[in-house]
């Protein structure tokens, strides 16, 4: 198993899960490797095709999961995905490309796996371009679209909520910005299952609940024993913050193909659960 972008939040969870399941794991990082006991770490800049090719040629993975991205960097998000797909195609093996709900505009009420991308932000366009490149090079690859990723108290959204609820930070949580948050553990389990099982095509791998950023913040605050009343609300519409307002991923078709259950935020953020 090769995890591209293994030093990120999702990538680190993928490395831990793959190692725990007994896979021979390699992971790439741009600068900071993760836990060395869990994987062979390879310093790779996905923007450089030769670097990617050398890493894949050396490790020769049976399965590659590409979780590398950077908002605002087309080369890492789009061209990097094309480089990974080209490397996998040359040596053989399966590829799971992690994509995002931001490939959609938010104009529809729900988006299932058959819906074509219609991005309205540069990041969404980069993710859509990555999907196109991967499918062109490796038609049998899996494209796994997901949403906000939380879990273990380590995500950016959880850190933001703690900051706002304790008064350490300032800002608002939007009531009209709706997503289908997923627990990082559920997402990693689903991606590994898809990879090992050889699933192909478009997958929607997000949580079962559609909630606003504010509703999500309240759930995080209550789980962590913080005062949710300190969370200030706002509206994204008219705020000048670009991007879709409501992105609801319909994951029902994908869930039928997976044994991993994709929990909703109201379940995995219940106060009785540990972060």
N, C-alpha and C positions, 0 to 999 in steps of 0.2 A: 504494500500500500504506500503510495506517495501522496502526501498532503502538501499541496502548493499553497503557500500562505499559512504555514503551520504555526507562526508566532502570533497570529491574531486571536481574537476572542473565540470565534468559531473554530479556527484552525487548531488552537490549543486543545479544545474539547475533542476534536476529531482525533488528534494524536493520542490523547489519553485513552479514548475509547478503543481505538485500533490496537494500541499496545496491550490494554487489559484483555482484549479478545484473543491475544496471542498472535497477531499479525506481525510480520517483519515490516517495520515502519521506517520510512524516510520522510523528512519534512523540509521544506524550503523556508528560508527567511532572508530578508534583505539585509538586516544588520544584527538583530538580537536573537540568537537561538533560544529555544525553550529547554525543557528538562532533558538532559542528555541521556538519562537512563531509559527514556521512553522511545527515542527515535535516533536515527542517524541524521544529523542536521547538515544541510547543504545550503551554502550562501549562493542565492540565485537572484538575479534581477530579471523578472519576467519580461521586461521591456527589451531585453537582449536575446534574440532568438538563439544565438550560439550558446549562451549560458544555459538556457532551458534545454536545448538539445543535448548538451554535454551531461547535464544532471540526469536526464531521462535515459540516455544511452548508458550511463554508468550504473544506475540502479535497476533499470529495466523492470519497472513495476508492472504487475498484472492489472492493477487498478490504480487510477489517479483521480483524486478529488481536488478540483481547483477552487479554493476559497479566497484567492488573492484579489484584492480590489483596493482602490483608493478613490474616494469621492473627489472630483475635480481633476483627476489624472486619467485622461483618455488612454494614454499609452499603457498604463498598468491594467486598467479595467478591460479595455477592448482588445488592444494589440497583444497584451499579455495572454489573454485567453486564446487568441489565434495561435500564438507561439506554443502554448501548452498543447493545443489540439494537434498541431503539426508534429510535435515531438512524439506524442502518443501514437499518431498514425504511422510514424516511421518504424517504431519498434513493436507495435501491436499492443493489445491490452484495451481495457475499458476506461472510459472517462465520464465522470460526473462533474458538470459545470454548475457552480452555485450562482444563481441569478437572483432577481429581486422583483418585488411588486411594482417598483418604480418604472418598469418597462411599460406601464399603463398610465393613462391620463387621468383616470378617476371619473370619466364621463359616464361609465356604466355602473349599475348598482352592484353587480358581482362580476368577477372574472374567473372563468374556468380555464382548463388547460387548452381548450381549442381557440381561445381568444387571441387575435394577433396583437403584437405590441403596438402601442401608439404613444410613445414617450413625449413628455413636454418639458423635460429638463435635460441639461447636458449629461448628468449622471445616468438618467434613465436611458438616454440615447446610447451611452457607452455600454450599458448592460445589454440593451437590445442588439447592438452591433456584435457584442461578444457571443450572444446566442446564435446569431446568423453565421458568424465565422466558424463556431464549433460545429454546427449542424452541416455546414458546407464541407468541412474537412472530415468529420466523423459523423455520418448520418445516424449511426447507431448509439451515439452518445446520449446520456441523460442530461436534461436541462432542468435543474431544480430551483424553482422560484420560491422565495421565502419572504418574510416580512420582518418586523422589528424583532430582534433577538435579545432575550433577557435570560437571567438565571444566575444562581450562586451569588447574587448581590454584586456581580462584577461588570455588568453592562453599563454603557454610557447613560442610558435612560434611568437606571436605578440610581446611579451616582448623582444625576441631576435632581431627581426627586428628593433624595436625602439632603442635598444642598438647600433646596427650596424649603423643605419641611423643617429644617433646623435653623433657618435664617442665615445660613452661611453664604447663600447666593441669592440673586435677584432674577426675576423673570416670571413668565406665565406658562401655563399648560393649556394648549388649545382644546376647546370643546368641540370643534368642527373638523378636526384632523383625525380620521378614523383608520385604524390598521387592524391586522389580525396577528397579534404578537405570539411568538413561539418560544418555548423554553429551549435553551441551547442544548440541553441534554437530549430532548426529544428530536430536535433537528439533526444533531450529530448521529443519533441512532438510526434515523430514517435514511440519512445519506449513506451511511455504511451499509445498511440493509440493501438499499438500491444498488450500490456499487458491487457488493458481493453477489447479489442475486442477478446481476446483469440486466437490470431494468433499463429501458431506453425511452426516448421521447421526452415530452414535456411533463414535468411533475410539479404539482403545487404542494408545498410543504410548509404550511403555516398553522397557527393555532385555530381552535374551533370558535373562538369568540371574536367578534368585531367590536372594538372599544375605542373610545377617543383617547387622545394623549392624557387628558385630564382624568378620565375614568381609570386609566392605567396607573397614573400617578397616585390616585387614592388607594388603589389595590396594593401598590408597593409600600406606601406609607403605613397602611394598616398592618401589613405583614411584618414590617420592621418596628412596629410599636411607636410610630411617630404620629404627630398631630396632623392629620390630613386637612384640617380646617385652615392650616397655614398656607396651603397651596392656592395660589392665585390663578384665576382663569382668564382666558382671552380667546379671541377668534383669529384663526389664520387668514380667513377671507378679509381682504383689505389691509392686512398687516404689512404687505410688501415681501413676505417670505414666499419665495417661489415654490412650485411643486403641486402635486395633486392634493386635493383635500381628503377624499375618501377612497381608500383602496382595500376592497374586500376580496380576498382570494377564496374561491370555492375549491376546496381540497377533497371533495367527496370521491371523485374518480381515482385520485391518487391513493386516498386512504384505503380503498378497496384492494389496491395492489400491495399494500404494506401491512405487516403485522404490528409495526410500531404505532402506538396510539398517539395522535397529536392532540395534546390537551389544550384547553383554552386558558386564557389568562386568569379567569375567575377561579379556576381549579388550581393551577400551579402557583398562584400567588395567595392562596388561602392562608390566613394567619397561623394555622396549625402547622404549616409546612416550614421547614428550615430554608433560609435563603439559598 
